[in-house]
Amino acid sequence: MDYRIHGFRHGDYLAMNVGEYVPYWQQVEHSLEAVGEDDIVKHFRANGEGRKKSISSTVNALLKEQFVMRGWKAESSIFSEPGYASGRIFRLDFAKGPFSIEVAFNHGNDAPWNLLKPTLASELNHVEKAIQTEIGVIITATDSMKEAGGFDDAVGSYEKYIDFLRPMGMLLTAPLVIVGLEAPRSFRIEHKSVGRNKYGYAVPI
């Protein structure tokens, strides 16, 4: 997949240039680049076409396959203390070494929380930690990907995440890399309405 990046608190520079971080960032890049458009179309037609609106779950599944294959822990809890270790709210999608990753195709109202989770994972806390993040990565869709990929309008986009960095800047102490997935070049999702529902179909461009 093609993508663009935006660094916050020099997260992009640190990830690409500081020796201890570079191997982890390279794994992020390789995971993103390993998911081709043909893979997305094939998976979507087998698992979502005519049943789901967008390719969000397909991209999620393919990225999970890549990260897990490279030894990233999926559904990683930020805290180890009972009562906080279970449930989705204090979990990150992937963690390995000093990096944590959130793949964020959910509602735009969840964007501030997704941005805050890497800071929770990086700072000292009164609750015992399970991981210690130093750089957070948020992977989301650009506005163009949302349109071409059939995403719901309410989904938070790369551009929206960048907008949120300004008012939340004083709260977000962890360096971040915001990754925006670009629209596919070879296909787009077109919707067909069935009653009140819309279902997506992959159409070559």
Residue pairs with C-beta under 8 A, 6 or more apart in sequence:
1 32
1 33
1 35
1 36
1 37
1 40
1 59
1 181
1 182
1 184
2 181
2 182
2 185
3 32
3 179
3 180
3 181
3 182
4 142
4 158
4 179
4 180
4 182
5 12
5 177
5 178
5 179
5 180
6 12
6 158
6 161
6 162
6 177
6 178
6 180
7 13
7 15
7 175
7 176
7 177
7 178
8 165
8 169
8 172
8 175
8 176
8 177
8 178
9 172
9 173
9 174
9 175
9 176
10 175
11 135
11 136
11 137
11 174
11 175
11 176
11 177
12 177
14 21
14 135
14 175
15 21
15 22
15 24
15 25
15 28
15 99
15 135
15 137
15 175
15 177
16 22
16 25
20 98
21 98
21 99
21 134
21 135
24 96
24 97
24 98
24 99
24 135
25 99
25 177
27 67
27 70
27 72
27 96
28 99
28 101
28 137
28 177
28 179
30 66
30 70
31 63
31 66
31 67
31 70
32 63
32 66
32 139
32 179
32 181
34 66
35 59
35 62
35 63
35 66
37 184
37 185
37 186
37 187
38 186
39 62
40 55
40 58
40 59
40 62
40 184
40 187
41 186
41 187
41 202
43 58
43 61
43 62
44 52
44 55
44 58
44 189
44 200
44 202
45 202
47 57
47 58
47 61
48 55
48 57
48 58
48 200
49 199
49 200
49 201
49 202
50 192
50 199
50 200
50 201
51 199
52 199
52 200
53 150
53 151
53 152
53 189
53 191
53 197
53 198
53 199
53 200
54 105
54 149
54 150
54 151
54 152
54 189
54 200
55 149
55 150
55 151
55 189
55 200
55 202
56 105
56 141
56 149
56 151
56 155
59 103
59 105
59 149
59 181
60 103
60 105
63 103
63 139
64 74
64 93
64 94
64 103
67 74
67 94
67 101
68 74
70 96
71 96
72 94
72 95
72 96
72 101
73 94
73 95
73 96
74 93
74 94
75 91
75 93
76 91
76 92
76 93
76 94
76 95
76 100
76 130
76 131
77 84
77 85
77 86
77 90
77 91
77 130
77 131
78 84
78 90
78 91
78 92
78 117
78 120
78 121
78 129
78 130
78 131
79 85
79 90
79 125
79 127
79 128
79 129
79 130
80 128
80 129
80 130
81 127
81 128
84 90
84 127
85 130
90 117
90 120
92 100
92 101
92 102
92 117
92 118
92 121
92 131
92 133
93 101
93 102
93 103
94 100
94 101
94 103
95 101
95 121
95 131
95 133
98 132
98 133
98 134
98 135
99 133
99 134
99 135
99 136
99 137
100 117
100 118
100 121
100 131
100 133
100 135
100 136
100 137
101 136
101 137
101 138
101 139
102 114
102 117
102 118
102 136
102 137
102 138
102 139
103 139
103 140
104 110
104 111
104 114
104 138
104 139
104 140
104 156
104 161
105 140
105 141
105 151
105 155
106 114
106 155
106 156
107 154
107 155
107 156
108 154
108 155
108 156
108 157
108 160
109 156
110 156
111 156
111 160
111 161
111 164
112 164
112 168
114 138
114 156
114 161
115 138
115 161
115 164
115 165
115 168
115 172
115 176
116 168
116 171
116 172
117 136
118 133
118 135
118 136
118 137
118 138
118 172
118 174
118 176
119 136
119 171
119 172
119 173
119 174
121 129
121 131
121 132
121 133
121 136
121 174
122 132
122 133
122 134
122 136
122 173
122 174
123 173
123 174
133 174
134 174
134 175
135 174
135 175
135 176
135 177
136 174
136 175
136 176
136 177
137 176
137 177
137 179
138 161
138 176
138 177
138 178
138 179
139 179
139 181
140 156
140 157
140 158
140 161
140 178
140 179
140 180
140 181
141 149
141 151
141 155
141 157
141 158
141 180
141 181
142 157
142 158
142 159
142 180
142 181
142 182
142 183
143 157
143 158
143 159
144 182
144 183
145 151
145 157
145 158
145 180
145 181
145 182
145 183
145 184
146 153
146 155
146 157
147 183
148 183
148 184
148 188
148 189
149 183
149 184
149 188
149 189
150 188
150 189
150 190
150 191
150 200
157 180
158 178
158 179
158 180
158 181
159 180
161 178
162 178
165 172
165 176
165 178
184 205
185 205
186 204
186 205
187 202
187 203
187 204
187 205
188 202
188 203
188 205
189 200
189 201
189 202
189 203
190 200
190 201
190 203
191 198
191 199
191 200
191 201
192 198
192 199
192 201
